[in-house]
């Protein structure tokens, strides 16, 4: 496993460089000027040119790219053109907020999705199975922003049970609606995947053998069947968690959540290239690490898997 881990870590380097290279190319292709956005449309041309020169934005894109790589290797993600603060500091301020939302969402999605999927598989081709699959299809097809607004209207405006938006004092009541909004869609995907994989597993010989030994249904389902059905489930959970850590823009915008997703969108709107490049690289690292952890988890779930 150690050699496999080293190979995967080495493979991360060209992936991250490729992502950063494409990001730099796109930033030079898209319209808009960060200096003009920063100074305003009525700014003096000489002042704009001087600032552009001071920030080395008049250098060719490949020079800027290699300069950025050199700074990044030293742990410097640059400085925001808008706030004039270090990008790394701003990202570290936003990521914990998004991490709280992502963890809460995964708790909602995993509990709802796995349990509902198991229920549908155990009662296959019954009214329970059909009802679960209908609701799963509804939640998959429902736009996140619409579902979030409906929850706000019911639980915040009509009933007054939960706050409408923001983080407030950081208590859990501010997390409930965003986590449910984001987690319900994931739980629907997870329920469908759990149902299909559980149906494959419970039809195998070792499950029939476990039942023939007189084991209870609960032990057969949760100890034997679910454990062997976990690989595709873990894959979905790992990739969804990485996606949420990169920021769920719609959910964070609807609920006024000061997270990583809103931060990146604001940087794109203002053409804050340093923030965009730093955020894309952090996001790529999150996805690569999540994929690596998911792959490593396969060996613990199924001892037959080898990393040769």
C-alpha positions in Angstrom: 0.0 0.0 0.0 2.9 2.4 0.8 4.2 2.2 -2.8 0.7 2.7 -4.2 0.3 5.8 -1.9 3.6 7.2 -3.1 2.7 6.7 -6.8 -0.7 8.4 -6.3 1.0 11.4 -4.5 3.5 11.7 -7.4 0.6 11.6 -9.9 -1.0 14.5 -8.1 1.7 16.9 -9.3 1.0 16.8 -13.0 -2.8 16.9 -12.3 -2.5 20.0 -10.2 -0.2 21.7 -12.7 -2.6 20.8 -15.5 -5.6 22.3 -13.6 -3.6 25.4 -12.8 -2.4 25.8 -16.4 -5.9 25.6 -17.8 -7.2 28.0 -15.2 -4.5 30.6 -16.2 -5.3 30.2 -19.8 -9.0 30.8 -19.2 -8.3 33.8 -17.1 -6.6 35.4 -20.0 -9.4 34.5 -22.4 -12.4 35.6 -20.5 -13.4 39.3 -20.9 -12.8 41.8 -18.1 -9.9 43.5 -16.4 -9.3 43.1 -12.7 -7.6 46.5 -12.4 -10.6 48.3 -14.0 -12.9 46.5 -11.7 -10.8 47.5 -8.8 -10.3 51.2 -9.7 -13.6 51.8 -11.5 -14.5 52.8 -15.0 -13.4 56.5 -14.5 -9.9 55.7 -13.3 -7.0 57.4 -15.0 -5.3 55.3 -17.7 -1.9 56.1 -16.4 -2.8 55.0 -12.9 -4.3 51.7 -14.3 -1.1 51.0 -16.3 1.1 51.7 -13.3 -0.9 49.4 -11.1 -0.9 46.7 -13.8 2.9 47.0 -14.0 3.3 46.9 -10.2 1.3 43.8 -10.0 3.2 42.3 -13.0 -0.1 41.9 -15.0 1.6 43.3 -18.0 3.9 40.3 -18.2 3.1 37.5 -20.7 0.8 34.8 -19.3 3.5 32.1 -19.2 5.8 34.4 -17.2 2.9 35.0 -14.7 2.2 31.3 -14.7 5.8 30.3 -13.7 6.0 33.1 -11.2 2.8 31.9 -9.6 4.1 28.3 -9.5 7.3 29.5 -7.8 5.3 31.5 -5.2 3.0 28.6 -4.6 5.9 26.2 -3.9 6.9 28.7 -1.1 3.3 28.6 0.3 2.4 32.0 -1.1 -1.0 32.1 -3.0 -0.6 35.8 -3.7 -2.7 38.8 -2.6 -6.3 39.6 -3.5 -6.6 42.5 -6.0 -9.8 43.6 -4.3 -9.2 43.2 -0.5 -5.4 43.4 -0.6 -5.3 40.5 1.8 -3.3 37.3 1.4 -5.4 34.7 -0.5 -4.3 31.9 1.7 -5.6 33.7 4.8 -9.0 34.5 3.2 -9.4 30.9 2.0 -8.6 29.6 5.5 -11.3 31.9 6.8 -14.0 30.5 4.4 -13.1 26.8 4.3 -14.1 26.0 8.0 -17.6 27.5 7.3 -18.0 25.3 4.2 -16.5 22.3 6.1 -19.2 22.6 8.7 -21.9 22.7 6.1 -20.3 19.8 4.2 -20.1 17.6 7.3 -23.7 18.4 8.3 -24.8 17.7 4.8 -23.0 14.3 4.6 -24.6 13.3 7.9 -28.1 14.0 6.6 -27.3 12.4 3.2 -25.7 9.3 4.5 -28.3 8.5 7.2 -31.3 9.2 5.0 -29.9 7.8 1.8 -28.4 4.5 3.1 -31.4 3.7 5.4 -34.0 4.5 2.7 -32.0 2.5 0.1 -31.8 -0.5 2.5 -35.5 -0.3 3.2 -36.3 -0.3 -0.6 -34.0 -3.3 -1.2 -35.4 -5.3 1.7 -39.0 -4.7 0.5 -38.2 -5.0 -3.2 -41.2 -4.7 -5.6 -43.5 -3.7 -2.8 -45.4 -0.4 -2.3 -42.6 0.6 0.1 -40.0 0.2 -2.6 -42.0 2.0 -5.2 -42.8 4.9 -2.9 -39.2 5.3 -1.9 -38.1 5.3 -5.6 -40.8 7.9 -6.5 -39.7 10.3 -3.8 -36.0 9.7 -4.7 -36.8 10.6 -8.3 -38.7 13.8 -7.1 -35.8 15.0 -5.0 -33.2 14.3 -7.7 -35.3 16.3 -10.2 -36.0 19.2 -7.8 -33.7 22.2 -8.2 -31.7 23.0 -5.1 -32.5 26.7 -5.1 -36.3 26.0 -5.3 -36.2 23.4 -2.5 -34.2 25.8 -0.3 -36.7 28.6 -0.8 -39.6 26.3 0.0 -37.9 25.3 3.2 -37.3 28.9 4.1 -40.9 29.8 3.5 -42.3 26.9 5.6 -39.9 26.7 8.5 -38.6 30.3 8.7 -41.3 32.6 7.4 -44.5 30.6 8.2 -43.6 28.7 11.3 -40.7 30.8 12.5 -38.8 27.8 13.9 -35.5 28.4 12.1 -33.5 31.4 11.0 -33.7 32.4 7.4 -30.1 32.9 6.6 -26.6 33.5 7.8 -24.4 31.8 10.5 -25.6 33.9 13.4 -23.9 32.7 16.6 -22.7 29.5 14.9 -25.4 27.3 16.6 -26.8 24.2 14.9 -30.1 25.9 14.1 -28.4 27.9 11.4 -27.1 24.7 9.8 -30.4 22.7 9.7 -32.0 24.2 6.6 -28.8 24.4 4.5 -27.8 20.9 5.4 -31.3 19.5 4.6 -31.5 21.5 1.3 -28.1 20.2 0.1 -28.3 16.7 1.7 -31.7 15.7 0.4 -30.6 15.6 -3.2 -27.5 13.6 -2.3 -29.6 11.2 -0.2 -31.8 10.6 -3.2 -28.8 9.6 -5.4 -27.4 7.5 -2.5 -30.8 5.8 -1.9 -30.9 4.6 -5.5 -27.3 3.4 -5.4 -27.8 1.7 -2.1 -30.9 -0.1 -3.3 -29.3 -1.4 -6.5 -26.1 -2.6 -4.8 -28.0 -4.2 -1.9 -30.2 -6.0 -4.4 -27.1 -7.5 -6.1 -25.6 -8.5 -2.7 -28.6 -10.1 -1.0 -29.1 -12.4 -4.0 -25.7 -14.0 -3.6 -24.9 -17.3 -2.1 -23.2 -16.2 1.1 -26.4 -14.2 2.1 -28.5 -17.3 1.6 -26.0 -19.3 3.7 -26.1 -16.7 6.5 -29.9 -16.9 6.5 -29.8 -20.7 6.5 -27.7 -20.6 9.7 -30.6 -18.9 11.4 -29.1 -15.4 11.7 -31.6 -12.6 12.2 -32.6 -10.3 9.4 -30.9 -7.4 11.0 -27.5 -9.1 11.2 -27.8 -10.5 7.7 -28.6 -7.0 6.3 -26.3 -4.8 8.3 -23.4 -7.0 9.0 -23.1 -9.1 5.9 -25.0 -7.5 3.0 -24.3 -3.8 3.7 -20.6 -4.3 4.3 -20.2 -5.9 0.9 -22.3 -3.2 -0.8 -20.3 -0.3 0.7 -17.7 0.3 -2.1 -20.0 2.2 -4.5 -21.7 3.9 -1.6 -18.3 5.1 -0.2 -17.4 6.3 -3.7 -20.5 8.5 -3.9 -20.0 9.8 -0.4 -16.4 10.7 -1.0 -16.9 12.6 -4.2 -20.0 14.4 -2.8 -18.0 15.4 0.3 -15.2 16.8 -1.9 -17.8 18.7 -4.0 -19.3 20.2 -0.9 -15.9 21.2 0.4 -15.4 23.1 -2.8 -18.4 25.1 -2.0 -22.1 24.6 -2.8 -22.7 28.0 -4.5 -26.5 27.9 -4.7 -27.1 26.7 -1.2 -24.5 29.2 0.3 -26.1 32.0 -1.7 -29.7 31.2 -0.8 -29.0 31.0 2.9 -26.3 33.7 3.0 -23.7 31.2 4.2 -20.2 32.8 4.2 -18.5 29.8 2.7 -15.9 29.0 0.1 -18.3 28.7 -2.8 -19.6 32.3 -2.5 -16.1 33.5 -2.1 -15.0 32.0 -5.4 -18.0 33.3 -7.3 -17.4 36.8 -6.0 -13.8 36.6 -7.1 -14.9 35.5 -10.6 -17.3 38.4 -10.9 -14.6 40.8 -9.9 -11.9 39.1 -12.0 -9.7 38.7 -8.9 -7.2 36.4 -10.7 -5.1 35.6 -7.6 -8.1 34.4 -5.7 -9.4 32.4 -8.6 -6.1 30.6 -9.2 -5.6 29.9 -5.5 -9.2 28.7 -5.0 -9.0 26.4 -8.1 -5.8 24.9 -6.8 -7.2 24.3 -3.3 -10.3 22.8 -4.9 -8.3 20.5 -7.1 -6.2 19.3 -4.1 -9.5 18.5 -2.2 -10.8 16.4 -5.0 -7.5 14.6 -5.6 -7.1 13.8 -1.9 -10.7 12.7 -1.6 -10.3 10.3 -4.5 -7.1 8.9 -2.9 -8.9 8.3 0.4 -11.8 6.7 -1.3 -9.4 4.3 -3.2 -7.6 3.5 0.0 -10.8 2.7 1.8 -11.6 -0.1 -0.7 -8.9 -2.2 0.7 -10.3 -1.9 4.2 -13.9 -2.7 3.0 -12.8 -5.7 0.8 -9.6 -7.5 1.9 -9.5 -9.1 -1.6 -8.5 -5.8 -3.1 -4.7 -5.4 -3.4 -2.7 -2.3 -4.2 0.0 -4.0 -6.3 
